Amino acid sequence: METAFIRTPLGIAKLEGDANGLASIIVLNTEENVSSVIPKNLEAAVSQLQEYFAGERNNFDLALNPTGTDFQKRVWKALSKIPYGKTVSYLELSKTLGDVKAIRAVASANGKNPLWIIVPCHRVIGTDGSLTGYAGGLHRKKWLLDHENPVKQQSLF
């Protein structure tokens, strides 16, 4: 497994993958200096994430190779279909997967998503519209949703 680190507006991201695809992206809670060497197998992922943060990309075209159960992979595949700038609730996601009673299992699989941003688990919110649960922290979830939907409230005056 090869590793790359990139600076993002949300902290340093650690990418892992190999010739079979990108396996994980996590945001580190550190600002320590990390290697700037980008392995060839991770160049596309690094480039596409940089474009995303620059506001120049709203979907990803990468080989993915996350580790998870079959159910988790089904949930992650469903997450990948949530359009840029849109959100769905955990309940809606459960319905999409064909079992409204699986809401807790869906939420758990969402929380175990190893491909931060690429598989957009940040686009899943509570049924009441609240920002609930995010492994990277709610402040990062809010930032990502604001980044993808930059329409600002206009002043009346």
N, C-alpha and C positions, 0 to 999 in steps of 0.2 A: 504494500500500500504506500502510495506517495502522498506527500503533504505539501500544501502551500498555505501561506498566510497573506491576507490582504487587509489593508486599513479600509474601514467603511465608516459612514457617519454614525453607526451604532456600535462601533468598537472593532477590534481585530477579529476577523473571521478566519477560521481554520478549515481548510478544504482537504478532504481525503478522497483518493480514488486511484484508479489504475487504468490499464488499457480496456477493461470491461465497462468503465464508466465511473461517474461520480458517486461515491458511497455516502459521504456525509459533509455537512457544513454546520459548524457551530460557531457561535459568537463567544469569544473568551471574555471573562470579566477581568481583564488585565490590560495594561498599556505597555507592557514590557516590549523590548525590541525583539523582533522575530525575523527569521530568515526571509530575504526578499527573492530567493531563488524559486522560480516557478517551473516545476517539472513539465515536460512536453504534454503528458496526458491530462494536465490540469489547465493548460493555457486557455482553452476555449471557455471553461467555466469561469476563470478569473476575468477574462475579457468581457463575457456577457454580464457578470455581476457588476463590473465597473460601469458598463453601459446602463444597466438598470439604475444604479445609484446616481448616474449623471442625468437621468430622465430620458435616455435615448432608446430604451428597450422596455417592452412590456410583456414579452413572453420569451421563453428559453427553448433552445434547440440543442439539447445535450443528451448523451447517453447516460442513463442513470442506473446505478447498481446498489441500491440500499439494502441493508440486511433487515429482515423483519418476517413476521408470520404472513401466511397467505391473506388473512383478514386485514392485517395492517397494510399490506400492499394494495388491497382493494380500496381501502380508505384513502391511501395516498394517491392512488390513481384518480379517485373521485375529486380529491382536493385539486389536482392538476387541471381539472376542467372548470374550476371557478374562474370566471373572466377577471382580468386585470381591472382594478377599480371597483369591483363588486364584492359584496359579502353575502354569506348564507349563514343560517343558524345551524347549530348542532342538530336540531330536530329536522330541518330540511335535508341536511346531509344524510341523516339516518334514513329518511324516506327515500332519498335517491338510491341508497344501497339496498332498499327493499325491506327494511325492518325497523319500524319506528321504535320498537322496544329496545333496540341496540344502542340507544343514545349514549349510554355510559361507556360502552365498549368503543363506540366511534370517537367519543371525546378522549378516551385513553389512547387510542391509536393516533389520533391527531397530535396529542402531546408527545408521542414518541417518534414523530416525524424527524428523520435525521437530515433532511434536505431543506433547511431553512431558506425561505424565499423562493427557491426553485420549485418546490412543492408548497404552494402558498397556504399553509395552515393558519397564517395570520388573518386570512380572509373569513375565518369562521368566528361568529359572535354568538352571544346569547340570544334566545328567542325574543327578549325584550329590547334588543339592540345594544345591550351592554357589552363592554370588552371583558370577556371572561377568559381566564386561563391562557397563558402563553409561556412556554418553557424559557423563552428569551427575556421575559419580563414584560409587563403590560405597557411600560413606557416605550419599548421597542415596537410592540404591536401597534400602538397608537401612531408612532412615527411612520411606520410602513403604510398604514391605511391612509394617513394624511399625504404621504408621498405619492400614493397611487390615485388619490382623489384630491388634487390640489385646489379645488374650487373653494375660494374664500368667501365668507359672509361679507356681503357688501354693506357699507354704511348707508343709512338713509339720509345722511346729511353731508 
